[in-house]
């Protein structure tokens, strides 16, 4: 792809006003790509009562999933179907495999342009929250991902651990590249957080431990709150600040009451993307307990804010944090996490050492640098598309020999249990042949 200015479309199930790692990734790359002279379009979910602040954002219909307070995008739109060919796109970058990712792949095939897919998250880790048989859903998800990635010219992964997983599970060794989401360091240099400390009533005699994430079970906030309860006994001058909202907020608030720390935990709610540097700079330390991260973007943002990091040693986070150099990594246990937080609170020299390491690490993720690498990937993907080259897996991997009859039997058994509980009867889930 020799063009100096590309026309790029990002297809994502979630975009503003939602806040998530994927939304931040799409927005960050969009801004950097535009700064480099490219024209960028975003296709996302319908957002009622929200006015886009950016140009070229197009919305598919969607409905809200109440139990998760999460949008389900329906990628069907006559207007978008009419519009896409007129945009003269050079590449489509999908950020979810389905449902919007399927629309992206169909557009690419019709237009003869490359498809790049970012494997943002460990989708299989979320099945325990679906209320369905875990092993069954895991196998279905993995099989669908395997099929989807073969429609792509290139796979982008946010961390080394995800690249290793893609190779191990799917046998994809070529045309897969680690491109972490970058961060713009400038806002972190320009703010000091004083206005936030004032508005949140965080007085100077308090040490603020901050964390960021959607309030859902997989983010492991219960472990973090229990750890803070232990810490607060030794350090009563501390505040735990939680940025984010989600379906388990009331459950977490109840837990803080049970632990006797309700008055020391500040549920801030969702914070606008552009305000995040202010909030992080207002804090003294950053802690993180999630065990389902792929990159740990909020951890990088905390490093850019010059905060010492104490986090659970899990994939994504451990790709970023070097234990003892720019953060402290602990086992996934409230007592162990509490001990790590206590170390940093009790040792100012260690805290300063970690601050120095954190800001140095953050510079490696500067936005424009990583975005230029992504643009190079688009160029390679375009050449591969012209040559008829797609991502090729190792089909000797178990995922490609999945026994669909077995999966159908498992589905039937689960449905039978549901039907018994509801007092209804339906036919078999197996297709007839």
C-alpha positions in Angstrom: 0.0 0.0 0.0 1.9 3.0 -1.3 -0.7 5.6 -0.5 0.5 8.2 2.0 -3.0 8.9 3.2 -5.3 5.9 3.9 -9.0 5.7 4.4 -9.5 3.4 7.4 -12.7 2.0 8.9 -12.9 0.7 12.5 -15.7 -1.8 13.2 -16.5 -2.2 16.9 -19.4 -3.5 19.0 -18.8 -0.8 21.5 -17.9 2.9 21.2 -18.6 6.1 23.0 -20.5 6.8 25.3 -19.5 3.4 26.7 -16.1 3.3 28.4 -14.0 0.2 28.1 -10.5 -0.9 27.0 -11.7 -1.5 23.5 -13.3 1.9 23.3 -10.2 3.6 24.5 -8.1 1.6 22.0 -10.3 2.5 19.0 -10.4 6.1 20.1 -6.7 6.4 20.7 -5.7 4.8 17.4 -8.3 6.9 15.6 -6.9 10.2 17.0 -3.3 9.1 16.2 -4.2 7.9 12.7 -5.8 11.3 12.0 -2.8 13.1 13.4 -0.7 11.2 10.9 -2.9 12.4 8.0 -5.2 9.5 7.5 -9.0 9.6 7.2 -10.8 7.5 9.8 -14.4 6.2 10.1 -15.9 4.4 13.1 -18.8 2.0 12.9 -20.3 1.2 16.3 -23.5 0.7 18.3 -26.5 2.9 18.4 -26.3 5.4 21.3 -29.6 7.1 22.1 -29.4 10.6 23.6 -25.7 10.8 22.8 -24.2 13.3 20.4 -20.9 12.3 18.8 -18.1 14.8 19.3 -16.1 13.3 16.4 -16.9 13.3 12.7 -17.4 10.1 10.7 -19.0 8.0 13.4 -21.8 5.8 12.0 -24.2 3.7 14.1 -25.8 0.3 13.7 -29.0 -0.5 15.6 -28.4 -2.1 19.0 -30.3 -3.2 22.1 -29.2 -3.3 25.7 -28.5 -6.6 27.5 -30.0 -5.8 31.0 -28.1 -8.3 33.0 -24.8 -6.9 31.8 -26.0 -3.3 31.0 -24.1 -3.9 27.7 -25.1 -3.1 24.1 -25.8 -5.9 21.6 -25.0 -4.5 18.2 -27.2 -5.5 15.2 -25.0 -4.9 12.1 -27.9 -4.4 9.7 -28.4 -1.0 8.1 -29.5 0.0 4.6 -27.9 3.4 5.0 -24.5 1.9 6.0 -24.7 -0.6 3.1 -25.2 2.3 0.7 -22.5 4.4 2.3 -19.6 1.9 2.6 -18.8 1.7 -1.1 -18.8 5.5 -1.4 -16.1 5.9 1.3 -13.4 4.3 -0.9 -11.9 2.4 2.0 -8.4 1.0 1.9 -8.7 -1.2 5.0 -11.3 -2.3 7.6 -10.0 -3.0 11.1 -12.4 -5.2 13.2 -12.3 -5.1 17.0 -14.8 -7.8 17.7 -15.3 -11.1 15.8 -19.1 -11.0 16.1 -21.6 -9.7 15.4 -20.1 -6.6 13.9 -16.9 -8.4 12.9 -18.9 -10.6 10.5 -20.3 -7.5 8.8 -16.7 -6.2 8.5 -15.5 -9.4 6.8 -18.5 -9.4 4.4 -17.7 -5.7 3.4 -14.1 -6.6 2.8 -14.9 -9.5 0.5 -17.3 -7.4 -1.5 -14.9 -4.4 -1.8 -11.8 -6.5 -2.2 -10.0 -4.8 0.7 -8.0 -6.2 3.6 -9.4 -7.2 6.9 -7.3 -6.7 10.1 -8.6 -8.0 13.4 -7.5 -7.1 16.9 -7.9 -10.0 19.4 -8.6 -7.6 22.3 -9.7 -10.0 25.1 -9.7 -13.6 26.3 -13.3 -14.1 25.3 -13.4 -17.6 26.8 -12.8 -16.2 30.3 -16.2 -14.5 30.3 -18.4 -17.5 29.7 -18.9 -18.2 33.4 -21.0 -15.0 33.5 -23.4 -16.1 30.8 -25.4 -18.6 32.8 -24.7 -21.4 30.3 -22.5 -24.5 30.3 -18.9 -23.2 30.4 -17.1 -25.9 28.5 -19.7 -25.9 25.8 -19.6 -22.2 25.3 -15.8 -22.1 25.5 -15.5 -24.6 22.6 -18.1 -22.8 20.5 -16.4 -19.4 21.1 -13.0 -20.8 20.2 -14.2 -22.5 17.1 -15.9 -19.3 15.9 -12.8 -17.3 16.5 -10.8 -19.9 14.6 -13.1 -19.6 11.7 -13.1 -15.8 11.8 -9.4 -15.3 11.9 -9.0 -17.3 8.7 -11.0 -14.5 7.0 -8.4 -11.9 7.9 -5.1 -10.8 6.4 -3.6 -10.0 9.8 -4.2 -10.4 13.5 -3.2 -7.7 15.9 -2.7 -8.7 19.6 -2.1 -6.2 22.4 0.5 -8.3 24.3 3.0 -11.1 24.1 0.9 -13.4 26.2 -2.1 -13.1 23.8 0.2 -13.8 20.9 1.4 -17.0 22.6 -2.2 -18.0 23.3 -3.2 -17.5 19.7 -0.3 -19.7 18.6 -1.0 -22.3 21.2 -4.8 -22.6 20.7 -5.2 -21.8 17.0 -1.8 -22.6 15.6 -1.4 -19.1 14.0 2.3 -18.2 13.9 2.5 -15.8 10.9 0.7 -12.6 10.2 0.1 -12.0 13.9 1.8 -9.0 15.5 1.9 -7.4 19.0 0.7 -3.8 18.7 -0.3 -2.5 22.2 -2.7 0.4 22.4 -0.6 3.6 22.7 -1.2 6.5 25.1 -0.8 10.2 24.6 1.7 11.3 27.3 1.0 15.0 26.8 -2.2 15.3 29.0 -0.4 13.6 31.9 2.4 16.2 31.8 -0.1 19.1 31.7 -2.3 18.2 34.7 -1.7 17.8 38.4 -5.0 16.5 39.7 -5.4 19.2 42.3 -9.0 20.1 41.2 -10.0 16.4 41.5 -8.7 16.1 45.0 -10.6 19.2 45.9 -13.9 18.1 44.3 -13.7 14.6 45.8 -12.7 15.9 49.2 -9.4 14.0 49.2 -7.5 16.0 51.7 -3.7 16.2 51.7 -3.4 14.0 54.8 -5.0 11.1 52.8 -3.3 8.6 50.6 -5.5 7.8 47.6 -5.2 4.3 46.1 -7.0 4.4 42.7 -8.3 1.7 40.4 -10.1 1.7 37.1 -12.5 -0.8 35.4 -16.0 -1.7 34.6 -17.8 -3.0 37.7 -18.3 -6.6 36.6 -17.3 -9.9 38.3 -14.4 -10.7 36.0 -12.6 -7.6 37.1 -12.1 -9.2 40.5 -13.1 -6.1 42.5 -14.1 -8.3 45.5 -10.5 -9.4 46.0 -9.4 -5.8 45.8 -11.9 -4.5 48.3 -11.1 -7.3 50.7 -7.4 -6.5 50.3 -8.1 -2.8 51.0 -10.0 -3.8 54.1 -6.8 -5.4 55.4 -4.7 -2.5 54.5 -7.0 0.1 56.1 -6.4 -1.4 59.5 -2.8 -0.5 59.4 -3.2 2.6 57.2 -6.5 4.3 58.3 -5.5 7.4 56.4 -6.1 5.7 53.0 -8.9 6.0 50.5 -9.8 3.5 47.8 -11.1 5.2 44.7 -12.9 3.2 42.1 -13.5 4.6 38.6 -16.1 2.9 36.6 -19.7 1.7 36.7 -21.4 -1.6 36.1 -24.0 -4.1 37.2 -22.3 -5.2 40.4 -21.9 -1.8 42.0 -24.5 -2.4 44.6 -23.0 -5.7 45.4 -19.6 -4.1 45.9 -21.0 -1.3 48.0 -22.6 -3.9 50.2 -19.2 -5.7 50.5 -17.6 -2.4 51.7 -20.2 -2.2 54.4 -19.6 -5.7 55.5 -15.9 -5.1 55.6 -16.4 -1.9 57.6 -14.7 0.3 55.1 -17.7 2.0 53.3 -16.6 5.5 54.4 -13.1 4.9 53.0 -14.2 3.7 49.5 -15.1 6.3 46.9 -17.3 5.0 44.0 -16.6 7.7 41.5 -18.5 6.2 38.6 -17.7 6.6 34.9 -15.3 9.3 34.0 -15.0 10.9 30.6 -12.0 9.7 28.7 -10.4 13.1 28.5 -10.7 13.5 32.3 -8.8 10.3 33.1 -5.3 11.9 33.4 -6.7 14.4 36.0 -8.1 11.6 38.2 -5.0 9.4 37.9 -2.7 12.3 38.7 -4.9 13.1 41.8 -4.1 9.7 43.3 -1.0 8.5 45.1 -1.0 4.8 44.1 -2.6 2.5 41.6 -3.8 -1.0 42.3 -5.4 -3.6 40.0 -6.9 -7.0 40.6 -8.3 -8.0 37.2 -7.4 -11.5 35.9 -8.9 -11.2 32.4 -6.8 -8.4 30.9 -5.1 -8.7 27.5 -2.9 -5.7 27.7 -3.6 -3.8 30.9 -4.2 -0.4 29.2 -5.3 1.3 32.4 -2.1 0.1 34.1 -0.1 1.9 31.3 -2.2 5.0 31.9 -1.4 4.8 35.6 2.3 4.6 34.8 2.0 7.7 32.6 0.5 9.4 35.6 3.7 8.5 37.5 1.9 6.2 40.0 3.5 3.2 41.8 1.7 0.0 40.7 0.5 -2.9 42.9 -1.4 -5.5 40.9 -2.4 -9.2 40.8 0.0 -11.2 38.7 -2.1 -12.1 35.7 -1.9 -12.1 31.9 -2.0 -8.7 30.4 -0.9 -7.0 33.6 2.3 -9.1 33.8 3.1 -8.2 30.2 3.4 -4.6 31.3 4.6 -4.6 34.9 8.1 -5.8 35.8 8.0 -6.9 39.5 10.2 -4.7 41.6 11.1 -2.4 38.7 8.0 -0.5 37.9 5.4 -2.2 40.1 4.7 -5.0 42.5 3.0 -8.2 41.4 1.2 -10.4 43.8 -0.8 -13.7 43.9 -4.6 -13.5 43.4 -5.4 -13.4 47.0 -6.7 -10.6 49.2 -3.9 -11.1 51.8 -1.1 -11.2 49.2 -2.4 -8.1 47.4 -2.8 -6.3 50.8 0.8 -7.1 51.6 2.0 -5.7 48.3 0.0 -2.5 48.9 1.3 -2.2 52.4 4.9 -2.5 51.2 4.5 0.5 48.9 2.6 2.5 51.5 5.2 1.8 54.2 8.3 2.4 52.1 8.6 5.8 50.5 11.9 4.9 48.9 10.4 1.9 47.2 7.4 4.0 46.0 9.8 6.5 44.4 11.8 3.8 42.8 8.6 2.4 41.3 7.5 5.8 40.1 10.7 6.3 38.2 10.3 2.9 36.6 6.7 3.5 35.7 7.2 6.7 33.8 10.1 5.2 31.9 7.9 2.2 30.9 5.1 4.5 29.8 7.3 6.2 27.3 7.6 3.0 25.3 3.9 3.1 24.6 3.7 6.6 23.1 0.8 6.8 20.7 2.3 7.9 17.5 5.1 5.3 17.6 2.8 2.3 18.0 0.3 3.8 15.5 3.0 4.0 12.8 3.6 0.3 13.3 -0.1 -0.4 12.9 -0.2 1.6 9.6 2.7 -0.7 8.4 0.5 -3.7 9.2 -2.3 -2.2 7.1 0.2 -1.9 4.2 1.2 -5.6 4.5 -2.4 -6.7 4.8 -3.2 -4.8 1.5 -0.4 -6.6 -0.3 -1.6 -9.9 1.1 -5.2 -9.3 0.0 -4.1 -8.6 -3.6 -2.1 -11.8 -3.5 -5.1 -13.8 -2.1 -3.2 -14.5 1.1 -5.1 -15.0 4.4 -4.2 -15.9 7.9 -3.3 -19.6 8.0 -3.7 -21.7 11.1 -2.3 -25.1 12.0 -5.3 -27.3 11.5 -3.8 -30.1 13.5 -4.7 -28.2 16.7 -7.6 -29.7 18.6 -9.8 -26.7 18.0 -10.1 -27.7 14.3 -11.3 -31.2 15.1 -14.1 -30.2 17.4 -16.9 -32.8 17.5 -20.0 -30.8 16.7 -22.3 -33.8 17.4 -20.8 -33.9 20.9 -21.4 -30.1 21.3 -25.0 -30.5 20.1 -25.5 -33.3 22.7 -24.2 -31.0 25.4 -26.5 -28.3 24.3 -29.5 -30.6 24.3 -28.8 -31.7 27.8 -28.5 -28.1 29.0 -31.7 -27.1 27.2 -33.5 -30.1 28.7 -32.6 -28.9 32.2 -33.9 -25.4 31.4 -37.1 -26.8 29.9 -37.7 -29.0 32.9 -37.3 -26.0 35.2 -39.7 -23.9 33.1 -42.2 -26.7 32.5 -42.0 -26.5 28.7 -41.0 -28.8 26.0 -39.2 -28.1 22.7 -37.5 -30.1 20.0 -33.9 -31.1 19.8 -31.3 -28.5 19.1 -29.6 -30.8 16.6 -30.0 -29.9 13.0 -31.6 -32.5 10.8 -29.6 -34.0 8.0 
